[in-house]
């Protein structure tokens, strides 16, 4: 029974002593120990086995037991000491808490005493400073009262003095005193409710009014508006009066300036009345000479009388300009029929010179938006247009004159061209820009600059319209009108051309002089195109901003572009026509009778000869416009190659040897065309890639056609597949022409055409095949065949 109780006690003890891993780790960190008994996973059996590993070790069991008992005894002593030491802890804690509470009560009492003493000190300070604040307020009020009384004394004395000095016309003293009185009066604005202050203020206003009237009367007496007697000179009284007027109402100052300027210009209105000879435009210089003398006279006599900030000399000049503009406009309306271009330009030139003189002498600070017409194009001259604006309604005379002059200039250009003839066939002169072109644009520039000085408004738009008119006339009469005429128009024919062809003569070609002329006209048109664009930009710079959108020379630039295209087309047609007889000879040769392949055929030599004759001349004459020479080469290739292929289809029937000879000729022409841009030139340049691509594509197609002709037509499937492979743009129309070249009969062709239709790739839905398209619209080859039939019919009848 006792053993069971002991076992239960041990189990309970182990359950109580079982600690969590975190607590156990904390104990090991605080109390590190190497004793196995202190380990959480202590095992008694392992511990005993460690102490007695063998049976022999049991001999000292008593010694081990004694050590363990000693250790137990020490642990018991330690536990007993700790337990006894904790007996008085609760009592000591309560005692310490009571002592802390007593200390807090004592501290609270001390804080309360300090607060009471602070409140008493604050109350004492308030009682002490109350009297000081009262003294400060009293001092401030006393100072303000003394200052106000001093100002009042000064104001009262000043008003009395001001009234006395006004009566004695002591304007020099009044100028200084009045400003001081007005400054002092500003301090009494808040006291205007006091009768005495209000009375003083009214006396000051009355004195100002009296001063203004008195000064105006003095100026009226010194400078009477009526009568012709001029004043003798300025006086010190009037000079001081101007200083007073600076302080008074600005209207007094304005009235003084107005009366003086009016009186100063009264003589001008009499001398240059509308009915006087000197009033007309031919004597406009006298107006400006008169005002210059008046300005010198003013500086000598009255320069010191008026304050500098009044700018009286500038105001006189500005008023003179306004009067002059009004008078000139009136007299020009009356005598408009007498205005000639030279007279108008003379008057405008003298007027703009005078405006420049004013800009050099004066700053323009007296000008206002309402008195001067706005001239945004002349920011450096504030006086620009102040007088010359009156000429703008009459600038139509100038515009009409320029219209007439330009018409005569174009007629002279036409006459000179007819008299001098086309440019001589010299590479140094041929292809150069016509001198008349430069003369035209130099005249345009002169007119534009001159008109912009006169006006930047509607007259500039009218001048632009005139420019457009004569740019078109120059393009038509000088450039297009002098291009050589061909005997046959494109696509048409004449009886003379048919007769020449019947007689076996070559088609008429342009002479060397005519080729040089075409190149010269092309270069001139290119120069005109670039210069017209620059002209448009300059016009937009000169004209008012609101009118810029109305400047548009696109139509004229398009006209010059058309002249360039026409010139290039003429050069292409000439070379193309020169090659036609050779291509005709090629199509008429009996290719089925050729027995061996030799050098290039005579027709190839003829084509190369024409190319070598024309292209170097054209290239040298278009050296300054290289891009247009490139256009000529491209257009010629686009014209010659399709025509060559068309004539190639007419070579039927062809033997195998004949096809080989044609293939050799085609390759020779291909090499010549690739070298065409630099043919006959000492400097060899690489042909432009765009041109090379056209030649290679076109002539390769011709070579492929001949290779198909050379191929055996049996077996049929191989022949058809070879045709589809070699010609990317294959169709039944071309295939039938190739079969004709091979000399196959229609019965043989039908099965081959049917096989081709079966093996041709099916076109996408909605897209018609090339064969169906050829049935709907005639191809160029069909159209050419029809024209040939018509020619044969006409020849037979002739």
Secondary structure, 3 states (H helix, E strand, C coil): CHHHHHHHHHHHHHHHHCCCHHHHHHHHHHCCCCCHHHCCCCCHHHHHHHHCCCCHHHHHHHHHHHHHHHHHHHHHHHHHHHHHHCCCHHHHHHHHHHHHHHHHHHHHHHHHHHHHHHHHHHHHHHHHHHHHHHHHHHHHHHHHHHHHHHHHHHHHHHHHHHHHHHHCCCHHHHHHHHHHHHHHHHCCHHHCCCHHHHHHHHHHHHHHHHHHHHHHHHHHHHCCCCCCCCCCCCCHHHHHHHHHHHHCCHHHHHHHHHHHHHHHHHHHHHHCCCCCHHHCHHHHHHHHHHHHHHHHHHHHHHCCCCCHHHCHHHHHHHHHHHHHHHHHHHHHHHCHHHCCHHHHHHHHHHHHHHHHHHHHHCCCCCCCCCCCCCCCCCCCCCCCCCCHHHHHHHCHHHHHHHHHHHHHHHHHHHHHHHHHCCCCCCCCCCCCCCHHHHHHHHHHHHHHHHHHHHCCCHHHHHHHHHHHHHHHHHHHHHHHHHCCCCCCCCCCCCHHHHHHHHHCCCCCCCCHHHHHHHHHHHHHHHHHHHHHHHHHHHHHHHCCHHHHHHCCCHHHHHHHHHHHHHHHHHHHHHHHHHHHHHHHHHHHCCHHHCCCCCCCCHHHHHHHHHHHHHHHHHHHHCCCCHHHHHHHHHHHHHHHHHHHHHHHHCCCCCCHHHHHHHHHHHHHHHHHHHCHHHCCCCCCCCCCHHHHHHHHHHHHHHHHHHHHHHCCCCCHHHHHHHHHHHCCCCCHHHHHHHHHHHCCCHHHHHHHHHHHHHHCCCCCCCCCCHHHHHHHCCCHHHHHHHHHHHHHHHHHHC
